Amino acid sequence: MFSFRSRIRYSECDSNGHLALTALLNYFQDCSTLQSEELGIGVKALHEKGTMWVVNSWQIDIGRFPELGEEVETITLPYDIKGFFGRRNFCMKDASGEYLAKADSLWTYISMASGKPERIPDDILRGYKMDTRLEMDYLGRKISNPADIEGREMTGIPVTEYLLDANHHVNNGKYVELASGMVPGVNDAKRLRVEYRKQAFLGETIIPTLYETKDRVVIRMSDTTGNPYAIVEFSDFRSDV
C-alpha cells in the first residue's frame, strides 16, 4: 500500500466547489506514479529499460465528491501482478477515514519500441508488495454501446502536445477530460469506466461518437478509420454531490 495526504485545491474543483471527476482520476494516477518513483521503478527507470506501463481499463465508483479545502488521503494497492499484467485498486478517504471513492484498474507492461507486451521483470515484481483487493462491485473491462441507440459523431479532436504525457502518447486521463466536456451533467456521475484499446500519438485525430440514454453515456473515441482509442462510460447520475 502507498498513500499521500492532500487538501482539495480550488484548481481541482468543479463549478459546485467539489473535486471534479477528472481531478479524482488524476489523484489516482499520481498516487501510483509516486509509489513507483519512491520504489525506484518509476518513469525514468522504465524508460531506461525501454518499457512502460499502459492502462487497459478504469472503474471508479464515487460515494461523495470532497469539497474545496477538505483534507483527503489517496491510496493505491497493487493486488495482482504476473505475466504482462498488473492490477491496482485505488481509493480516496476523508479526514475521518470514510471512503469517498474506490477504483479498480488493469495495466500492461509493454516495450516502447514495439508497443507489444513484455513479461514483467523480477526487479519490478519484487518491488511491489501485494495487498488484498478492495471490496467493490467489479464490472470487468469491456464496455458495450447502449442497445438500439444510434451514435452521434462529434467534431474531430487533433492530438496536440497538450494531450501527451511523458510516454509521448495521449495521457489516459485526457480521454476522460475530453469526454466530460461533451455532455452536460456527466461530471455528476457516480461511476466512471474507461476501456483503452490503443495509443494515440501526436498529429493523429480523435473522432468521438456519443451514445446517450437517461442513465448512461458512452463516448467512443476512435481514429479516422473507426478503430477506438478509448471508450468512456459515465453512469449512476445522482444529485447529492
C-alpha atoms as an extended CHARMM CRD file, in Angstrom:
* protein
*
       241  EXT
         1         1  MET       CA              0.0000000000        0.0000000000        0.0000000000  PROA      1               0.0000000000
         2         2  PHE       CA              1.1040000000        3.5450000000       -0.7130000000  PROA      2               0.0000000000
         3         3  SER       CA             -0.6940000000        6.7720000000        0.2070000000  PROA      3               0.0000000000
         4         4  PHE       CA             -0.3650000000       10.5280000000        0.3250000000  PROA      4               0.0000000000
         5         5  ARG       CA             -2.4050000000       13.2250000000        2.0270000000  PROA      5               0.0000000000
         6         6  SER       CA             -3.5960000000       16.4630000000        0.4790000000  PROA      6               0.0000000000
         7         7  ARG       CA             -6.2680000000       19.1690000000        0.5800000000  PROA      7               0.0000000000
         8         8  ILE       CA             -8.6490000000       19.7810000000       -2.2760000000  PROA      8               0.0000000000
         9         9  ARG       CA             -7.4250000000       22.7840000000       -4.2400000000  PROA      9               0.0000000000
        10        10  TYR       CA             -9.5510000000       25.4120000000       -5.9640000000  PROA      10              0.0000000000
        11        11  SER       CA             -7.9660000000       24.4880000000       -9.3020000000  PROA      11              0.0000000000
        12        12  GLU       CA             -9.2500000000       20.9130000000       -8.8610000000  PROA      12              0.0000000000
        13        13  CYS       CA            -12.8790000000       21.8500000000       -8.2490000000  PROA      13              0.0000000000
        14        14  ASP       CA            -15.9120000000       21.9760000000      -10.5000000000  PROA      14              0.0000000000
        15        15  SER       CA            -18.4990000000       24.7600000000      -10.6120000000  PROA      15              0.0000000000
        16        16  ASN       CA            -20.1440000000       23.3530000000       -7.4520000000  PROA      16              0.0000000000
        17        17  GLY       CA            -16.9530000000       23.6250000000       -5.3950000000  PROA      17              0.0000000000
        18        18  HSD       CA            -16.3990000000       19.8610000000       -5.2910000000  PROA      18              0.0000000000
        19        19  LEU       CA            -13.4800000000       17.8330000000       -6.6040000000  PROA      19              0.0000000000
        20        20  ALA       CA            -14.0030000000       17.3420000000      -10.3370000000  PROA      20              0.0000000000
        21        21  LEU       CA            -14.2900000000       13.7980000000      -11.6600000000  PROA      21              0.0000000000
        22        22  THR       CA            -11.2640000000       14.2280000000      -13.9200000000  PROA      22              0.0000000000
        23        23  ALA       CA             -9.2500000000       15.5880000000      -10.9850000000  PROA      23              0.0000000000
        24        24  LEU       CA            -10.1090000000       12.4680000000       -8.9680000000  PROA      24              0.0000000000
        25        25  LEU       CA             -8.7040000000       10.3240000000      -11.7630000000  PROA      25              0.0000000000
        26        26  ASN       CA             -5.5400000000       12.4410000000      -11.7080000000  PROA      26              0.0000000000
        27        27  TYR       CA             -5.1740000000       11.8600000000       -7.9560000000  PROA      27              0.0000000000
        28        28  PHE       CA             -5.2590000000        8.1190000000       -8.5620000000  PROA      28              0.0000000000
        29        29  GLN       CA             -2.8010000000        8.2890000000      -11.4670000000  PROA      29              0.0000000000
        30        30  ASP       CA             -0.4290000000       10.4270000000       -9.4360000000  PROA      30              0.0000000000
        31        31  CYS       CA             -0.6420000000        8.0650000000       -6.4710000000  PROA      31              0.0000000000
        32        32  SER       CA              0.5420000000        5.0480000000       -8.4490000000  PROA      32              0.0000000000
        33        33  THR       CA              3.2580000000        7.1290000000      -10.1330000000  PROA      33              0.0000000000
        34        34  LEU       CA              4.5470000000        8.4040000000       -6.7930000000  PROA      34              0.0000000000
        35        35  GLN       CA              4.6730000000        4.8650000000       -5.4110000000  PROA      35              0.0000000000
        36        36  SER       CA              6.6980000000        3.6570000000       -8.3980000000  PROA      36              0.0000000000
        37        37  GLU       CA              9.0700000000        6.6250000000       -8.1550000000  PROA      37              0.0000000000
        38        38  GLU       CA              9.6200000000        6.0020000000       -4.4370000000  PROA      38              0.0000000000
        39        39  LEU       CA             10.4420000000        2.3550000000       -5.1600000000  PROA      39              0.0000000000
        40        40  GLY       CA             12.9730000000        3.3410000000       -7.8620000000  PROA      40              0.0000000000
        41        41  ILE       CA             10.9310000000        1.7430000000      -10.6590000000  PROA      41              0.0000000000
        42        42  GLY       CA              9.2020000000        4.8650000000      -11.9600000000  PROA      42              0.0000000000
        43        43  VAL       CA              9.0030000000        6.5160000000      -15.3630000000  PROA      43              0.0000000000
        44        44  LYS       CA             12.7190000000        7.2550000000      -15.8390000000  PROA      44              0.0000000000
        45        45  ALA       CA             13.8110000000        3.7910000000      -14.6770000000  PROA      45              0.0000000000
        46        46  LEU       CA             11.3730000000        2.1090000000      -17.0570000000  PROA      46              0.0000000000
        47        47  HSD       CA             12.3870000000        4.3180000000      -19.9700000000  PROA      47              0.0000000000
        48        48  GLU       CA             15.9930000000        3.2340000000      -19.3940000000  PROA      48              0.0000000000
        49        49  LYS       CA             14.7470000000       -0.3380000000      -19.8780000000  PROA      49              0.0000000000
        50        50  GLY       CA             12.7920000000        0.7530000000      -22.9590000000  PROA      50              0.0000000000
        51        51  THR       CA              9.4990000000       -0.1470000000      -21.3060000000  PROA      51              0.0000000000
        52        52  MET       CA              6.4250000000        1.4750000000      -19.7720000000  PROA      52              0.0000000000
        53        53  TRP       CA              3.0880000000        0.7010000000      -18.1650000000  PROA      53              0.0000000000
        54        54  VAL       CA             -0.0860000000        1.4580000000      -20.1240000000  PROA      54              0.0000000000
        55        55  VAL       CA             -3.5450000000        1.3070000000      -18.5860000000  PROA      55              0.0000000000
        56        56  ASN       CA             -6.1560000000       -1.0110000000      -20.0940000000  PROA      56              0.0000000000
        57        57  SER       CA             -9.1580000000       -0.0120000000      -18.0200000000  PROA      57              0.0000000000
        58        58  TRP       CA            -10.5340000000        2.0460000000      -15.1500000000  PROA      58              0.0000000000
        59        59  GLN       CA            -13.5870000000        1.6280000000      -12.9780000000  PROA      59              0.0000000000
        60        60  ILE       CA            -14.1270000000        4.4130000000      -10.4540000000  PROA      60              0.0000000000
        61        61  ASP       CA            -17.0860000000        4.3600000000       -8.0450000000  PROA      61              0.0000000000
        62        62  ILE       CA            -17.7420000000        7.5820000000       -6.1360000000  PROA      62              0.0000000000
        63        63  GLY       CA            -19.6520000000        7.8040000000       -2.8850000000  PROA      63              0.0000000000
        64        64  ARG       CA            -19.1130000000       11.5090000000       -2.3550000000  PROA      64              0.0000000000
        65        65  PHE       CA            -17.0770000000       14.2340000000       -4.0440000000  PROA      65              0.0000000000
        66        66  PRO       CA            -14.9290000000       16.0770000000       -1.4550000000  PROA      66              0.0000000000
        67        67  GLU       CA            -15.2470000000       19.8440000000       -1.1530000000  PROA      67              0.0000000000
        68        68  LEU       CA            -12.7890000000       22.6940000000       -1.5950000000  PROA      68              0.0000000000
        69        69  GLY       CA            -10.2220000000       22.6790000000        1.2140000000  PROA      69              0.0000000000
        70        70  GLU       CA            -11.2030000000       19.2500000000        2.5210000000  PROA      70              0.0000000000
        71        71  GLU       CA             -8.3920000000       17.0070000000        3.7550000000  PROA      71              0.0000000000
        72        72  VAL       CA             -8.1500000000       13.6940000000        1.8930000000  PROA      72              0.0000000000
        73        73  GLU       CA             -5.9180000000       10.6440000000        1.7370000000  PROA      73              0.0000000000
        74        74  THR       CA             -5.3090000000        8.9200000000       -1.6110000000  PROA      74              0.0000000000
        75        75  ILE       CA             -4.2600000000        5.2630000000       -1.5160000000  PROA      75              0.0000000000
        76        76  THR       CA             -3.1410000000        2.6830000000       -4.0760000000  PROA      76              0.0000000000
        77        77  LEU       CA             -2.9900000000       -1.0720000000       -3.5190000000  PROA      77              0.0000000000
        78        78  PRO       CA             -1.3770000000       -3.3350000000       -6.1330000000  PROA      78              0.0000000000
        79        79  TYR       CA             -3.0480000000       -6.7240000000       -5.6910000000  PROA      79              0.0000000000
        80        80  ASP       CA             -2.0840000000       -8.9080000000       -8.6570000000  PROA      80              0.0000000000
        81        81  ILE       CA              0.9980000000       -8.6700000000      -10.8940000000  PROA      81              0.0000000000
        82        82  LYS       CA              2.0200000000      -11.5350000000      -13.1750000000  PROA      82              0.0000000000
        83        83  GLY       CA              2.9210000000      -12.1980000000      -16.7870000000  PROA      83              0.0000000000
        84        84  PHE       CA              2.3690000000       -8.9530000000      -18.7090000000  PROA      84              0.0000000000
        85        85  PHE       CA             -0.3400000000       -7.5260000000      -16.4440000000  PROA      85              0.0000000000
        86        86  GLY       CA             -0.7660000000       -5.6530000000      -13.1950000000  PROA      86              0.0000000000
        87        87  ARG       CA             -3.9690000000       -4.8950000000      -11.2770000000  PROA      87              0.0000000000
        88        88  ARG       CA             -4.3180000000       -1.9980000000       -8.8470000000  PROA      88              0.0000000000
        89        89  ASN       CA             -7.0160000000       -0.7220000000       -6.5560000000  PROA      89              0.0000000000
        90        90  PHE       CA             -7.2330000000        2.9020000000       -5.5450000000  PROA      90              0.0000000000
        91        91  CYS       CA             -9.3060000000        4.7500000000       -3.0010000000  PROA      91              0.0000000000
        92        92  MET       CA             -9.7430000000        8.2130000000       -1.5350000000  PROA      92              0.0000000000
        93        93  LYS       CA            -10.7470000000        8.7150000000        2.1000000000  PROA      93              0.0000000000
        94        94  ASP       CA            -11.8590000000       11.7670000000        4.0470000000  PROA      94              0.0000000000
        95        95  ALA       CA            -10.3030000000       13.0130000000        7.3020000000  PROA      95              0.0000000000
        96        96  SER       CA            -12.3950000000       10.5700000000        9.3500000000  PROA      96              0.0000000000
        97        97  GLY       CA            -11.2640000000        7.5810000000        7.2610000000  PROA      97              0.0000000000
        98        98  GLU       CA            -14.5410000000        7.1510000000        5.3750000000  PROA      98              0.0000000000
        99        99  TYR       CA            -14.3060000000        6.0990000000        1.7360000000  PROA      99              0.0000000000
       100       100  LEU       CA            -15.0330000000        8.8500000000       -0.7750000000  PROA      100             0.0000000000
       101       101  ALA       CA            -14.2460000000        6.7450000000       -3.8430000000  PROA      101             0.0000000000
       102       102  LYS       CA            -12.9010000000        3.3260000000       -4.8290000000  PROA      102             0.0000000000
       103       103  ALA       CA            -11.3420000000        2.2570000000       -8.1010000000  PROA      103             0.0000000000
       104       104  ASP       CA            -10.0100000000       -0.7520000000       -9.9640000000  PROA      104             0.0000000000
       105       105  SER       CA             -7.5490000000       -0.6730000000      -12.8560000000  PROA      105             0.0000000000
       106       106  LEU       CA             -5.7270000000       -3.0540000000      -15.2070000000  PROA      106             0.0000000000
       107       107  TRP       CA             -2.2740000000       -2.2400000000      -16.6200000000  PROA      107             0.0000000000
       108       108  THR       CA              0.0150000000       -3.8360000000      -19.2300000000  PROA      108             0.0000000000
       109       109  TYR       CA              3.8250000000       -3.7330000000      -19.2130000000  PROA      109             0.0000000000
       110       110  ILE       CA              4.9730000000       -3.0610000000      -22.7880000000  PROA      110             0.0000000000
       111       111  SER       CA              8.0200000000       -2.3930000000      -24.9440000000  PROA      111             0.0000000000
       112       112  MET       CA              8.2750000000        1.2350000000      -26.0390000000  PROA      112             0.0000000000
       113       113  ALA       CA              9.9060000000        0.1920000000      -29.3230000000  PROA      113             0.0000000000
       114       114  SER       CA              7.3890000000       -2.4200000000      -30.4350000000  PROA      114             0.0000000000
       115       115  GLY       CA              4.3270000000       -1.4020000000      -28.4190000000  PROA      115             0.0000000000
       116       116  LYS       CA              3.8610000000       -5.0770000000      -27.5440000000  PROA      116             0.0000000000
       117       117  PRO       CA              3.5390000000       -6.6290000000      -24.0630000000  PROA      117             0.0000000000
       118       118  GLU       CA              6.6870000000       -7.7960000000      -22.2850000000  PROA      118             0.0000000000
       119       119  ARG       CA              6.9560000000      -10.1290000000      -19.3220000000  PROA      119             0.0000000000
       120       120  ILE       CA              7.3440000000       -8.1080000000      -16.1330000000  PROA      120             0.0000000000
       121       121  PRO       CA             10.9680000000       -8.4360000000      -14.9100000000  PROA      121             0.0000000000
       122       122  ASP       CA             11.8350000000       -9.7880000000      -11.4790000000  PROA      122             0.0000000000
       123       123  ASP       CA             13.0700000000       -6.4750000000      -10.0500000000  PROA      123             0.0000000000
       124       124  ILE       CA              9.6580000000       -4.9130000000      -10.6630000000  PROA      124             0.0000000000
       125       125  LEU       CA              7.8230000000       -7.9660000000       -9.3410000000  PROA      125             0.0000000000
       126       126  ARG       CA              9.9050000000       -7.7590000000       -6.1660000000  PROA      126             0.0000000000
       127       127  GLY       CA              9.3270000000       -4.0160000000       -5.8470000000  PROA      127             0.0000000000
       128       128  TYR       CA              5.5680000000       -4.1350000000       -5.3440000000  PROA      128             0.0000000000
       129       129  LYS       CA              4.1300000000       -5.7710000000       -2.2510000000  PROA      129             0.0000000000
       130       130  MET       CA              0.7320000000       -7.2820000000       -2.9710000000  PROA      130             0.0000000000
       131       131  ASP       CA             -2.3260000000       -6.2170000000       -0.9600000000  PROA      131             0.0000000000
       132       132  THR       CA             -5.8080000000       -7.6470000000       -0.5480000000  PROA      132             0.0000000000
       133       133  ARG       CA             -8.1330000000       -6.1560000000       -3.1340000000  PROA      133             0.0000000000
       134       134  LEU       CA            -10.8710000000       -3.7870000000       -2.0430000000  PROA      134             0.0000000000
       135       135  GLU       CA            -14.4960000000       -4.7900000000       -1.6820000000  PROA      135             0.0000000000
       136       136  MET       CA            -16.4090000000       -3.2400000000       -4.5770000000  PROA      136             0.0000000000
       137       137  ASP       CA            -18.6830000000       -4.2350000000       -7.4510000000  PROA      137             0.0000000000
       138       138  TYR       CA            -16.2000000000       -5.3310000000      -10.1280000000  PROA      138             0.0000000000
       139       139  LEU       CA            -17.7600000000       -4.9080000000      -13.5770000000  PROA      139             0.0000000000
       140       140  GLY       CA            -14.9170000000       -6.0250000000      -15.8450000000  PROA      140             0.0000000000
       141       141  ARG       CA            -13.0030000000       -4.2650000000      -18.5900000000  PROA      141             0.0000000000
       142       142  LYS       CA            -15.2680000000       -4.3760000000      -21.6570000000  PROA      142             0.0000000000
       143       143  ILE       CA            -17.7460000000       -1.5250000000      -22.2890000000  PROA      143             0.0000000000
       144       144  SER       CA            -20.6170000000       -2.0200000000      -24.7490000000  PROA      144             0.0000000000
       145       145  ASN       CA            -22.6730000000        0.6060000000      -26.5560000000  PROA      145             0.0000000000
       146       146  PRO       CA            -26.2330000000        1.1460000000      -25.2490000000  PROA      146             0.0000000000
       147       147  ALA       CA            -28.5980000000       -1.1930000000      -27.1060000000  PROA      147             0.0000000000
       148       148  ASP       CA            -30.6460000000        0.1760000000      -30.0490000000  PROA      148             0.0000000000
       149       149  ILE       CA            -29.0810000000        3.6530000000      -29.8120000000  PROA      149             0.0000000000
       150       150  GLU       CA            -27.5490000000        5.2790000000      -32.8920000000  PROA      150             0.0000000000
       151       151  GLY       CA            -24.3410000000        7.1050000000      -32.1480000000  PROA      151             0.0000000000
       152       152  ARG       CA            -23.8250000000       10.7770000000      -32.9070000000  PROA      152             0.0000000000
       153       153  GLU       CA            -20.4130000000       11.6250000000      -34.3460000000  PROA      153             0.0000000000
       154       154  MET       CA            -18.7780000000       14.7140000000      -32.8250000000  PROA      154             0.0000000000
       155       155  THR       CA            -16.1490000000       17.1020000000      -34.1860000000  PROA      155             0.0000000000
       156       156  GLY       CA            -12.6870000000       15.5540000000      -34.5090000000  PROA      156             0.0000000000
       157       157  ILE       CA            -10.0080000000       16.4670000000      -31.9670000000  PROA      157             0.0000000000
       158       158  PRO       CA             -6.4070000000       16.8530000000      -33.1830000000  PROA      158             0.0000000000
       159       159  VAL       CA             -3.7700000000       15.3180000000      -30.9070000000  PROA      159             0.0000000000
       160       160  THR       CA             -1.5010000000       18.1690000000      -29.8020000000  PROA      160             0.0000000000
       161       161  GLU       CA              1.3630000000       18.2210000000      -27.3000000000  PROA      161             0.0000000000
       162       162  TYR       CA             -1.0910000000       19.3980000000      -24.6120000000  PROA      162             0.0000000000
       163       163  LEU       CA             -2.6560000000       15.9180000000      -24.5710000000  PROA      163             0.0000000000
       164       164  LEU       CA              0.6150000000       13.9570000000      -24.3090000000  PROA      164             0.0000000000
       165       165  ASP       CA              2.3790000000       12.6130000000      -21.2310000000  PROA      165             0.0000000000
       166       166  ALA       CA              5.9730000000       11.5190000000      -20.5520000000  PROA      166             0.0000000000
       167       167  ASN       CA              5.3730000000        8.3430000000      -22.5510000000  PROA      167             0.0000000000
       168       168  HSD       CA              4.6530000000       10.5480000000      -25.6160000000  PROA      168             0.0000000000
       169       169  HSD       CA              1.1080000000        9.3030000000      -26.1460000000  PROA      169             0.0000000000
       170       170  VAL       CA             -2.2450000000       10.7900000000      -25.1210000000  PROA      170             0.0000000000
       171       171  ASN       CA             -2.4620000000       10.5610000000      -21.3400000000  PROA      171             0.0000000000
       172       172  ASN       CA             -5.2410000000        8.2330000000      -20.2260000000  PROA      172             0.0000000000
       173       173  GLY       CA             -6.8530000000       10.9630000000      -18.1390000000  PROA      173             0.0000000000
       174       174  LYS       CA             -7.0940000000       13.2780000000      -21.1410000000  PROA      174             0.0000000000
       175       175  TYR       CA             -9.6390000000       10.9950000000      -22.8220000000  PROA      175             0.0000000000
       176       176  VAL       CA            -11.8690000000       11.4360000000      -19.7690000000  PROA      176             0.0000000000
       177       177  GLU       CA            -11.2440000000       15.1820000000      -19.7160000000  PROA      177             0.0000000000
       178       178  LEU       CA            -12.2350000000       15.4850000000      -23.3830000000  PROA      178             0.0000000000
       179       179  ALA       CA            -15.2720000000       13.2370000000      -22.9930000000  PROA      179             0.0000000000
       180       180  SER       CA            -16.5230000000       15.0140000000      -19.8650000000  PROA      180             0.0000000000
       181       181  GLY       CA            -16.8810000000       18.2790000000      -21.7710000000  PROA      181             0.0000000000
       182       182  MET       CA            -19.1870000000       16.8150000000      -24.4190000000  PROA      182             0.0000000000
       183       183  VAL       CA            -22.3540000000       16.1690000000      -22.4090000000  PROA      183             0.0000000000
       184       184  PRO       CA            -23.8190000000       18.3720000000      -19.6380000000  PROA      184             0.0000000000
       185       185  GLY       CA            -24.1040000000       16.6340000000      -16.2770000000  PROA      185             0.0000000000
       186       186  VAL       CA            -21.6260000000       13.7880000000      -16.7460000000  PROA      186             0.0000000000
       187       187  ASN       CA            -19.3030000000       15.2560000000      -14.1290000000  PROA      187             0.0000000000
       188       188  ASP       CA            -22.0010000000       14.3990000000      -11.5740000000  PROA      188             0.0000000000
       189       189  ALA       CA            -21.8080000000       10.7020000000      -12.4830000000  PROA      189             0.0000000000
       190       190  LYS       CA            -21.0210000000        8.4210000000       -9.5710000000  PROA      190             0.0000000000
       191       191  ARG       CA            -19.4220000000        5.7570000000      -11.7730000000  PROA      191             0.0000000000
       192       192  LEU       CA            -16.7570000000        6.1830000000      -14.4470000000  PROA      192             0.0000000000
       193       193  ARG       CA            -15.4720000000        3.3360000000      -16.5820000000  PROA      193             0.0000000000
       194       194  VAL       CA            -12.8540000000        3.5640000000      -19.3180000000  PROA      194             0.0000000000
       195       195  GLU       CA            -11.6530000000        0.8730000000      -21.7000000000  PROA      195             0.0000000000
       196       196  TYR       CA             -8.4530000000        1.6570000000      -23.5960000000  PROA      196             0.0000000000
       197       197  ARG       CA             -7.8670000000       -0.0550000000      -26.9490000000  PROA      197             0.0000000000
       198       198  LYS       CA             -4.7430000000        1.6010000000      -28.4100000000  PROA      198             0.0000000000
       199       199  GLN       CA             -2.4460000000        4.5770000000      -28.0020000000  PROA      199             0.0000000000
       200       200  ALA       CA             -2.9650000000        7.9180000000      -29.7650000000  PROA      200             0.0000000000
       201       201  PHE       CA              0.0770000000        9.9250000000      -30.8380000000  PROA      201             0.0000000000
       202       202  LEU       CA              0.9570000000       13.4680000000      -31.8600000000  PROA      202             0.0000000000
       203       203  GLY       CA             -0.6270000000       14.5080000000      -35.1640000000  PROA      203             0.0000000000
       204       204  GLU       CA             -3.4250000000       11.9400000000      -35.1260000000  PROA      204             0.0000000000
       205       205  THR       CA             -7.1160000000       12.8460000000      -34.8520000000  PROA      205             0.0000000000
       206       206  ILE       CA             -9.5900000000       11.5290000000      -32.2790000000  PROA      206             0.0000000000
       207       207  ILE       CA            -13.1740000000       11.1430000000      -33.5620000000  PROA      207             0.0000000000
       208       208  PRO       CA            -15.7080000000       10.9220000000      -30.6790000000  PROA      208             0.0000000000
       209       209  THR       CA            -19.0650000000        9.2030000000      -31.1680000000  PROA      209             0.0000000000
       210       210  LEU       CA            -21.7050000000        9.8040000000      -28.4900000000  PROA      210             0.0000000000
       211       211  TYR       CA            -24.3060000000        7.2710000000      -27.2670000000  PROA      211             0.0000000000
       212       212  GLU       CA            -26.6780000000        8.6920000000      -24.6580000000  PROA      212             0.0000000000
       213       213  THR       CA            -29.5390000000        7.2500000000      -22.6050000000  PROA      213             0.0000000000
       214       214  LYS       CA            -31.3000000000        8.5010000000      -19.4800000000  PROA      214             0.0000000000
       215       215  ASP       CA            -28.8540000000        6.8770000000      -17.0590000000  PROA      215             0.0000000000
       216       216  ARG       CA            -25.7860000000        6.1430000000      -19.1670000000  PROA      216             0.0000000000
       217       217  VAL       CA            -23.4640000000        7.9990000000      -21.5360000000  PROA      217             0.0000000000
       218       218  VAL       CA            -20.8860000000        6.1780000000      -23.6650000000  PROA      218             0.0000000000
       219       219  ILE       CA            -18.3470000000        8.0170000000      -25.8060000000  PROA      219             0.0000000000
       220       220  ARG       CA            -16.2590000000        6.0010000000      -28.2730000000  PROA      220             0.0000000000
       221       221  MET       CA            -13.0720000000        7.8890000000      -29.1310000000  PROA      221             0.0000000000
       222       222  SER       CA            -11.7450000000        6.4590000000      -32.3890000000  PROA      222             0.0000000000
       223       223  ASP       CA             -9.2130000000        7.0810000000      -35.1190000000  PROA      223             0.0000000000
       224       224  THR       CA            -10.2390000000        8.2470000000      -38.5870000000  PROA      224             0.0000000000
       225       225  THR       CA            -10.8970000000        4.6440000000      -39.6890000000  PROA      225             0.0000000000
       226       226  GLY       CA            -13.2630000000        3.9330000000      -36.7820000000  PROA      226             0.0000000000
       227       227  ASN       CA            -10.9060000000        1.9070000000      -34.5830000000  PROA      227             0.0000000000
       228       228  PRO       CA            -11.2950000000        3.0110000000      -30.9420000000  PROA      228             0.0000000000
       229       229  TYR       CA             -8.5030000000        4.5240000000      -28.9210000000  PROA      229             0.0000000000
       230       230  ALA       CA            -10.6960000000        4.5220000000      -25.8060000000  PROA      230             0.0000000000
       231       231  ILE       CA            -14.3140000000        4.0520000000      -24.7190000000  PROA      231             0.0000000000
       232       232  VAL       CA            -15.5260000000        6.2270000000      -21.8370000000  PROA      232             0.0000000000
       233       233  GLU       CA            -18.7030000000        5.4900000000      -19.8730000000  PROA      233             0.0000000000
       234       234  PHE       CA            -20.4260000000        7.7600000000      -17.3250000000  PROA      234             0.0000000000
       235       235  SER       CA            -23.2980000000        6.2750000000      -15.2970000000  PROA      235             0.0000000000
       236       236  ASP       CA            -25.1900000000        6.3670000000      -11.9850000000  PROA      236             0.0000000000
       237       237  PHE       CA            -26.1530000000       10.0300000000      -12.1050000000  PROA      237             0.0000000000
       238       238  ARG       CA            -27.1820000000       11.4190000000       -8.7030000000  PROA      238             0.0000000000
       239       239  SER       CA            -27.7970000000       14.8820000000       -7.3050000000  PROA      239             0.0000000000
       240       240  ASP       CA            -26.0870000000       14.5010000000       -3.9100000000  PROA      240             0.0000000000
       241       241  VAL       CA            -22.7170000000       15.8810000000       -4.9930000000  PROA      241             0.0000000000
